[in-house]
Every structure is written in structure tokens, then in C-alpha cells.
Amino acid sequence: METTTVVMSWPQQTKSYIEEVKAEMRRVSWPTWRQVRATTGVVIATVFLLAAYFWVVDTICSTVITKFINLLAGR
């Protein structure tokens, strides 16, 4: 394909792409506001629960490792 042909077809390709995107966006099944709030709540609760879980695990591991190092060091 010649360079001038590619350059000249670019605007048409861009227009076609945008039209296809618009058509696809009309077919999207958008969630309701209630669904968005519910799933957001689940995500936030899950993040806090996982953070608490990892904090507990980290604290336990840190305590065990510290005691083990102190045992080896004779303290």
C-alpha cells in the first residue's frame, strides 16, 4: 500500500472505528445504581477483611520469627 493511500484512508478508518465503538456502547448492559452501590460495598468490605487478616498473619509471623531469632541469639 502506498503511503499517500494510507494517509488518505486514515480519516475514514478513524470515523468507522468511532461509529463501531458507539454502536457497541449502545449494546452494553449497564448496571443499575443500586447494583453499583452493592458491589462497591462488597469490594470495600472485602478489602478491609483481607487487610485485617493479613495484619493478623503478619503479626503472628513477626512474633514467631522474633522469638526464634532471640532463641538462636541466646537472649
ChimeraX attribute file (.defattr): number of C-alpha atoms within 10 A of each C-alpha:
attribute: neighborCount
match mode: 1-to-1
recipient: residues
	/A:1	5
	/A:2	6
	/A:3	8
	/A:4	8
	/A:5	9
	/A:6	11
	/A:7	10
	/A:8	10
	/A:9	11
	/A:10	11
	/A:11	11
	/A:12	11
	/A:13	12
	/A:14	11
	/A:15	11
	/A:16	12
	/A:17	12
	/A:18	12
	/A:19	12
	/A:20	11
	/A:21	11
	/A:22	11
	/A:23	11
	/A:24	10
	/A:25	11
	/A:26	9
	/A:27	8
	/A:28	8
	/A:29	7
	/A:30	10
	/A:31	9
	/A:32	9
	/A:33	8
	/A:34	9
	/A:35	11
	/A:36	12
	/A:37	12
	/A:38	11
	/A:39	11
	/A:40	12
	/A:41	12
	/A:42	11
	/A:43	12
	/A:44	10
	/A:45	12
	/A:46	12
	/A:47	12
	/A:48	11
	/A:49	12
	/A:50	11
	/A:51	12
	/A:52	12
	/A:53	12
	/A:54	12
	/A:55	12
	/A:56	12
	/A:57	12
	/A:58	12
	/A:59	12
	/A:60	12
	/A:61	12
	/A:62	12
	/A:63	12
	/A:64	12
	/A:65	12
	/A:66	12
	/A:67	13
	/A:68	12
	/A:69	12
	/A:70	11
	/A:71	10
	/A:72	9
	/A:73	8
	/A:74	7
	/A:75	7
